[in-house]
Amino acid sequence: MTSTTSQQELFRFLEDRFACAQACTECARACALRASLVDPDGTEQQELIRRKGIMCAEVCDATCRVLSEDNRMDEDSIRVQLEWCRTVCLECAHAFDKQPGAEESAAACRACAQACTDFMATLT
């Protein structure tokens, strides 16, 4: 492998890592906002949506920190974090699908889940 090839692979890895961290940030913001819009004294379904939104925001925030800090986590730990984030985002997107006006939040969750999936594919 040439130096240019390994440099290109490193750039690609860093770009994918950044894209995933950015998607996590956008999802965390969208989920926190959506959760804040739900009436805390609302129906059981509204409470579920609020809890899912809060959980998704927290997991996405934690994942973003893992990806953007040089915390020396091993690849397996990063993969576990990404899988957790992907799973929570998809669950949240499904919950948001049942909430009128939550389409953009559901899309942010799905975009984050896809970014996590894409970044996991770059890990060896």
Solvent accessible surface area in square Angstrom, and as a share of the most:
residue,aa,sasa,rsa
1,M,173,0.77
2,T,88,0.51
3,S,88,0.57
4,T,83,0.48
5,T,53,0.31
6,S,50,0.32
7,Q,97,0.43
8,Q,111,0.50
9,E,94,0.42
10,L,95,0.47
11,F,115,0.48
12,R,147,0.54
13,F,57,0.24
14,L,86,0.43
15,E,109,0.49
16,D,22,0.11
17,R,47,0.17
18,F,135,0.56
19,A,51,0.40
20,C,0,0.00
21,A,8,0.06
22,Q,87,0.39
23,A,15,0.12
24,C,0,0.00
25,T,50,0.29
26,E,85,0.38
27,C,0,0.00
28,A,15,0.11
29,R,153,0.56
30,A,21,0.16
31,C,0,0.00
32,A,52,0.40
33,L,109,0.54
34,R,36,0.13
35,A,6,0.05
36,S,84,0.54
37,L,108,0.54
38,V,9,0.05
39,D,76,0.39
40,P,94,0.59
41,D,132,0.68
42,G,32,0.30
43,T,84,0.49
44,E,156,0.70
45,Q,72,0.32
46,Q,55,0.24
47,E,46,0.20
48,L,60,0.30
49,I,0,0.00
50,R,62,0.23
51,R,130,0.47
52,K,56,0.24
53,G,0,0.00
54,I,68,0.35
55,M,95,0.42
56,C,0,0.00
57,A,13,0.10
58,E,108,0.48
59,V,3,0.02
60,C,0,0.00
61,D,65,0.34
62,A,26,0.20
63,T,0,0.00
64,C,25,0.15
65,R,119,0.44
66,V,18,0.10
67,L,7,0.03
68,S,77,0.50
69,E,88,0.40
70,D,111,0.57
71,N,56,0.29
72,R,197,0.72
73,M,67,0.30
74,D,88,0.46
75,E,68,0.30
76,D,104,0.54
77,S,40,0.26
78,I,13,0.06
79,R,79,0.29
80,V,105,0.60
81,Q,25,0.11
82,L,0,0.00
83,E,67,0.30
84,W,118,0.41
85,C,0,0.00
86,R,66,0.24
87,T,52,0.30
88,V,14,0.08
89,C,0,0.00
90,L,55,0.27
91,E,80,0.36
92,C,1,0.00
93,A,0,0.00
94,H,104,0.46
95,A,7,0.05
96,F,1,0.00
97,D,82,0.42
98,K,140,0.59
99,Q,35,0.16
100,P,116,0.73
101,G,50,0.48
102,A,0,0.00
103,E,119,0.54
104,E,152,0.68
105,S,9,0.06
106,A,4,0.03
107,A,60,0.46
108,A,22,0.17
109,C,0,0.00
110,R,91,0.33
111,A,59,0.45
112,C,0,0.00
113,A,4,0.03
114,Q,99,0.44
115,A,17,0.13
116,C,0,0.00
117,T,56,0.33
118,D,72,0.37
119,F,1,0.00
120,M,23,0.10
121,A,86,0.67
122,T,47,0.27
123,L,14,0.07
124,T,149,0.87
